[in-house]
Amino acid sequence: MARRLLGREAEAAGAPDALAASATRACERVLENLSRWVGIDGADALFARALKHARTNHPVLGVVRFGPRSEICLEGIEESARTHGAAAAAEGVAGIFTALIELLGRLVGEDLATHLVQQSVPDRPTHESQSTGGENAQ
């Protein structure tokens, strides 16, 4: 699920700027949904803590900073992707979301934590949302 938050377009493109944009969108969605349950400050605190935890397993996150209520939620993703490669940086970002679920799970239980974060996962990747022509058939 953590990788799905980023969206397939970021992985397919492999470009640092696409990864950074995707990470920002995912971060914003998760923060918005979590803030409904734990408040803005609580969501910010959980996210900052998740980044700290994820750094231990993902050194590519060393230059990444969490910018609460700033224009860019995860600053430094593009720089990290340029230095270490988009795949490694994407793995690091997925590690942040995994750590977030683990931290939240300690507070409310793993099932509820997964459900709360899963609400932020888009139903379909952008490229799959096109009509197949059969949706309205009866």
Phi and psi in degrees as a GROMACS rama.xvg file:
@    title "Ramachandran Plot"
@    xaxis  label "Phi"
@    yaxis  label "Psi"
@TYPE xy
-58.8482  -38.6193  ALA-2
-71.0651  -32.9649  ARG-3
-66.1621  -26.4392  ARG-4
-61.1034  -33.3815  LEU-5
-74.1505  -27.9654  LEU-6
88.5978  146.794  GLY-7
-69.5123  -26.0464  ARG-8
-64.4333  -32.223  GLU-9
-68.4719  -41.3025  ALA-10
-69.3968  -41.2183  GLU-11
-65.6464  -40.9557  ALA-12
-69.4936  -39.7913  ALA-13
67.0017  8.4313  GLY-14
-91.5648  137.533  ALA-15
-55.7633  -39.7648  PRO-16
-69.726  -35.0069  ASP-17
-67.321  -40.1492  ALA-18
-64.2329  -44.687  LEU-19
-61.6024  -42.3748  ALA-20
-65.3136  -42.1239  ALA-21
-65.4946  -41.8782  SER-22
-63.5108  -38.7968  ALA-23
-64.7628  -44.9278  THR-24
-61.621  -44.2366  ARG-25
-63.167  -44.4825  ALA-26
-60.0186  -45.2964  CYS-27
-62.3918  -42.7656  GLU-28
-62.4415  -46.0422  ARG-29
-65.0321  -45.7448  VAL-30
-61.5432  -41.2483  LEU-31
-62.1474  -46.2607  GLU-32
-68.0397  -43.6635  ASN-33
-66.0532  -34.7191  LEU-34
-63.9722  -22.2924  SER-35
-66.7658  -28.0605  ARG-36
-100.566  -38.1168  TRP-37
-119.224  6.72874  VAL-38
80.5391  165.073  GLY-39
-64.3088  -46.559  ILE-40
-64.5854  -38.6917  ASP-41
-65.2915  -42.387  GLY-42
-64.2535  -43.2226  ALA-43
-60.7669  -43.8325  ASP-44
-63.8981  -43.2642  ALA-45
-63.3177  -41.9534  LEU-46
-67.5292  -43.1216  PHE-47
-62.1567  -40.2291  ALA-48
-67.8648  -39.2735  ARG-49
-62.8488  -40.4081  ALA-50
-62.0886  -43.5556  LEU-51
-59.7145  -44.6557  LYS-52
-65.8155  -41.1872  HIS-53
-66.6214  -29.5643  ALA-54
-60.186  -29.5788  ARG-55
-65.4082  -32.1994  THR-56
-100.014  -13.2242  ASN-57
-134.145  85.6842  HIS-58
-60.3234  -18.4929  PRO-59
-63.0863  -15.2176  VAL-60
-85.6925  3.36296  LEU-61
-56.5125  -33.1843  GLY-62
-94.2826  -4.21461  VAL-63
-83.5067  134.753  VAL-64
-125.253  142.357  ARG-65
-87.3534  124.64  PHE-66
-109.173  87.1535  GLY-67
-61.4382  131.866  PRO-68
55.9952  28.2467  ARG-69
-105.235  174.491  SER-70
-65.0598  -35.9698  GLU-71
-114.306  114.557  ILE-72
-65.6567  -46.4376  CYS-73
-116.82  95.2032  LEU-74
-79.4002  137.565  GLU-75
98.9681  -1.67854  GLY-76
-62.9289  -44.7709  ILE-77
-63.0527  -42.824  GLU-78
-61.1382  -44.3445  GLU-79
-62.0206  -41.5041  SER-80
-66.1606  -35.9142  ALA-81
-69.0635  -36.8757  ARG-82
-78.54  -45.6215  THR-83
-107.615  -7.70797  HIS-84
100.004  145.682  GLY-85
-63.3952  -36.3909  ALA-86
-64.7917  -43.3132  ALA-87
-67.0377  -40.2248  ALA-88
-66.383  -39.6515  ALA-89
-62.982  -39.3823  ALA-90
-63.164  -39.2533  GLU-91
-63.8287  -43.5873  GLY-92
-63.9384  -42.3458  VAL-93
-59.8402  -35.2633  ALA-94
-63.0023  -34.0702  GLY-95
-63.3452  -46.8275  ILE-96
-67.7219  -34.6576  PHE-97
-64.3527  -45.2961  THR-98
-63.2213  -37.0053  ALA-99
-62.0075  -44.6539  LEU-100
-63.0301  -41.2638  ILE-101
-63.9696  -44.8858  GLU-102
-63.6543  -45.9893  LEU-103
-64.424  -35.2791  LEU-104
-61.9199  -33.5623  GLY-105
-65.8791  -28.9508  ARG-106
-85.209  -43.9853  LEU-107
-122.094  0.157627  VAL-108
98.028  148.41  GLY-109
-63.5278  -42.0051  GLU-110
-62.0609  -48.0946  ASP-111
-66.7748  -39.258  LEU-112
-61.2395  -45.5817  ALA-113
-61.8823  -43.0271  THR-114
-62.3103  -43.988  HIS-115
-62.6537  -42.7143  LEU-116
-75.6059  -34.8586  VAL-117
-62.4013  -26.6382  GLN-118
-61.039  -20.0715  GLN-119
-88.832  -8.86425  SER-120
-80.2291  127.463  VAL-121
-59.5097  144.43  PRO-122
-58.9765  -42.4742  ASP-123
-140.015  144.007  ARG-124
-61.2907  151.444  PRO-125
-50.9558  -45.4805  THR-126
-72.2029  -12.1472  HIS-127
-97.1703  -2.70933  GLU-128
-86.5027  5.12906  SER-129
-74.8614  151.884  GLN-130
-66.8976  141.249  SER-131
-98.6433  -6.64792  THR-132
90.1138  -14.423  GLY-133
-105.134  5.11729  GLY-134
-65.709  -33.8447  GLU-135
-98.5135  5.31146  ASN-136
-69.7129  140.131  ALA-137
